Amino acid sequence: MPGVARFFEVDAFGRRTGRQLLLKPGTTMPQAADNSTWSADQQFSAADELMKSSGFKQVLASVLKNGFEIVTAL
């Protein structure tokens, strides 16, 4: 899906918290958890993820409908 971006939530020490944000273009990014920020996944491809993960289809549908989705695992 062109334009859908993935971000990893990272804490103040740069460690991933386990949460991921999928964001549709033009959508305001939600706040990360306290003392955390969102870090872009430059290698993300929604098409590749669709091929790898059977559950990603539902997540992607939610992103397209609501603008974003925060997940703990894909």
N, C-alpha and C positions, 0 to 999 in steps of 0.2 A: 504494500500500500504506500504509494509515494507520499512523503510528507509526514507520516506518523513517526514520531520520534520516541526513543526510550531513554530514560534517565535513571541512574542508580542513585539512591540516597546514601550519602556518605557522612560520617560523623566528623567532629572537629579534628580528629587525627587522620582523616582520609580513609577510614575503614568503612566498607559497605555495611549498611544496617540490615540488609535483606529485603528492603522494600524497593520496588521499581515503579516508575511513573511512565505510563504511555500517554502521549499527548498529541492531539489532533492540531494541525496548523490553525492559527488564529484563536486558540483557546488560552486563557490566562492560566499560567502555571500555579497550582496550589502550593501552599506553604509546606516545606519539609518539616519533619519533627524538630523539636527543640535541639539546638546546637548541631543541626545537620543542614546540608545543602543538597541540591540536585546536581549530579554530574552527568553530562551528555554521553551516551554510548555512540561513539562515532562509527562503529562497525555494524550497527543494528540494521537489519533488513526485515520488514514485516513479511515479505514474501517467503524469505528463508525460514522465518519463525513459524509460518503457517505449515510449511512442509515438515518441520521437526516436532511440533507440539500439537496434539489433538485438542487441548483445551484453549489454545490461543484464539481459535475462531470466535468463541464466546467473548473473550476479552476484547478482541478487535471490534466486534459488533457494539460492545458497550462504549468503547472509545469513540467510534463514529457517531453514536447516538448522543452521548453525554459530553464529549469533548476531551475527557481524560479518564483514566482508570489507574488506581494505585493497587498493586498486587504484591504479595510476599513471595510468590514463586510462580513460574510459568511451566 
